[in-house]
């Protein structure tokens, strides 16, 4: 910081402004500069670099989620076939999650420390007691679109900065979840990857097209979160009015942000390669007719049928031998009204997909 101070003083001298050079860094400590410049740089980085990439991913999810909302898909809870869902809805889940976290991120202020050696404008006040230095500090910091912490030690207390890093980590965690799901959808062949001429899938197996973009993104998001976790736990802790342990941490803020940027670009690269494979969805649903057992037993509950869950449990837990013909025979044999049987016979894995907002 002194080197910067001396460089500015030298420039003032070159411009014939020697009379003002001792007002460079007047009454300040290095953290008045660092704890203002760093949140300002983070805020500008988010708005100019990071957030636009997040929004690109969110927009892809929104657009394709709406386009694919009519595609029925076998859900898998605990990895097992479950009540059908819609593939588009699964994309909209991630769009909503990201949107919520961006809203929360917007509520976290970027705080600056600006108040002299130990936060009380001591040197300022003793030299010019007639000036309202608190108002001066507030006005200066707010001119940068930041907020000034009113009570500080030598450093900003970093609580809001920790909250900001935690907010970024939550977005990263959502995207790790998304990358793993996309990896699985590709593995299930619900999604195919466009072939890129000249791209190597495997060094040994020439047929492979690996989902490397989602894997790379997952790795970089994990790296970012590991560092953000340390930052948010370390920065708010300082001995008495200040120790230097925050300094080395603050110097590395760009590292997780860089990993985030690489990860977001990898996600977008991977998304540009995928295309829907509707036949795989249909085959999977056809192979698991047992997933409509929930629908049948729920309607039977409505009709006061005795122990409907147990009846459907006995029917559906037969491994791979169950088919729609067996289910229809079961329905025809139920002691219920014909209109109820007709209602039950209309249910298929393809149309048992619920409703959306």
Residue pairs with C-beta under 8 A, 6 or more apart in sequence:
1 25
1 30
1 33
1 34
4 33
5 24
5 25
8 21
8 24
9 21
9 24
12 18
12 20
12 21
12 24
13 21
25 33
26 123
26 124
27 116
27 121
27 122
27 123
27 124
27 127
28 116
29 116
29 117
29 154
31 113
31 154
31 155
31 156
31 242
32 113
32 114
32 115
32 116
34 247
34 250
35 112
35 113
35 114
35 155
35 156
36 112
36 113
36 114
36 141
36 144
36 146
38 250
38 253
39 110
39 111
39 112
39 146
39 156
39 161
40 110
40 112
40 144
40 146
42 110
42 161
42 164
42 253
42 257
43 110
43 145
43 146
45 257
46 105
49 261
50 168
50 257
50 260
50 261
50 264
51 102
53 261
53 264
53 265
53 268
54 98
54 102
54 171
54 264
56 264
56 268
57 98
57 175
57 264
57 267
57 268
57 271
58 95
58 98
58 99
58 102
60 268
60 271
61 91
61 92
61 94
61 95
61 98
62 92
62 95
64 88
64 91
65 88
65 89
65 90
65 91
65 92
65 95
66 88
66 92
67 88
68 86
68 87
68 88
68 91
68 276
69 86
69 87
69 88
69 89
69 92
69 356
70 86
70 88
71 86
71 87
71 88
71 276
71 278
71 281
72 84
72 85
72 86
72 87
72 281
72 282
72 285
72 349
72 350
72 351
72 353
73 84
73 85
73 86
73 87
73 90
73 190
73 281
73 284
73 285
74 81
74 82
74 84
74 85
74 281
74 284
74 285
74 288
74 291
74 349
75 81
75 82
75 83
75 84
75 85
75 291
76 82
81 288
81 290
81 291
82 291
83 291
83 294
83 352
83 354
84 285
84 291
84 349
84 350
84 352
84 353
85 353
85 354
86 353
86 354
86 356
87 190
87 276
87 281
89 356
90 181
92 356
94 174
94 177
94 178
97 174
98 171
98 174
98 175
101 167
101 170
101 171
101 174
102 171
104 167
104 170
105 164
105 167
105 168
105 171
108 160
108 163
108 164
108 167
109 146
109 147
109 160
110 145
110 146
110 147
110 160
110 164
111 146
111 147
111 148
111 149
111 156
111 159
111 160
111 161
112 141
112 144
112 146
112 147
112 148
112 149
112 156
113 119
113 148
113 149
113 152
113 155
113 156
114 137
114 140
114 141
114 148
115 121
115 137
115 148
115 152
116 122
116 123
116 124
117 123
117 154
118 153
118 154
118 241
118 242
119 151
119 152
119 153
119 154
119 241
121 133
121 134
121 137
124 131
124 133
124 136
125 131
125 133
134 150
137 148
138 148
141 147
141 148
142 148
149 156
149 157
153 238
153 240
153 241
153 242
154 241
154 242
155 238
155 242
155 246
157 236
157 238
158 235
158 236
158 246
159 236
161 231
161 232
161 235
162 231
162 232
162 233
162 235
162 236
163 232
165 228
165 231
165 232
165 256
166 228
166 232
168 224
168 228
168 256
168 260
169 224
169 225
169 228
169 229
169 232
172 221
172 224
172 225
172 228
172 260
172 263
173 221
173 225
175 217
175 221
175 263
175 264
175 267
176 218
176 221
176 222
176 225
178 267
179 214
179 215
179 217
179 218
179 221
179 267
179 270
180 214
180 218
182 191
182 211
182 214
182 270
182 274
183 211
183 214
183 215
183 218
185 191
186 192
186 193
186 211
186 214
186 274
187 211
188 280
188 284
189 277
189 280
190 276
190 277
190 280
190 281
190 284
191 274
191 275
191 276
191 277
192 274
192 275
192 276
192 277
193 209
193 211
193 273
193 274
193 275
194 272
194 273
194 274
194 275
195 209
196 273
199 209
201 207
201 208
201 209
201 210
202 208
202 210
211 270
213 266
213 267
213 269
213 270
213 273
214 266
214 267
214 270
216 262
216 263
216 266
217 263
217 264
217 266
217 267
217 270
218 263
219 263
220 259
220 260
220 262
220 263
220 266
221 259
221 260
221 263
223 256
223 259
224 256
224 257
224 259
224 260
224 263
225 256
226 256
227 252
227 255
227 256
227 259
228 256
230 249
231 249
231 253
231 256
234 245
234 246
234 249
235 246
235 249
235 250
238 245
238 246
282 350
285 291
285 349
285 350
286 349
287 320
288 349
289 322
289 323
289 324
289 327
289 348
289 349
290 316
290 317
290 322
291 349
291 352
292 327
292 347
292 348
292 349
292 352
293 312
293 313
293 315
293 316
294 312
295 344
295 347
295 352
296 308
296 312
296 327
296 331
296 344
296 347
297 308
297 309
297 311
297 312
298 308
299 340
299 343
299 344
300 308
300 311
300 312
300 334
300 336
301 308
301 309
303 336
303 337
303 340
305 311
305 334
305 336
315 322
315 326
315 327
315 330
316 322
324 348
328 345
331 341
331 344
331 345
332 341
334 340
334 341
334 344
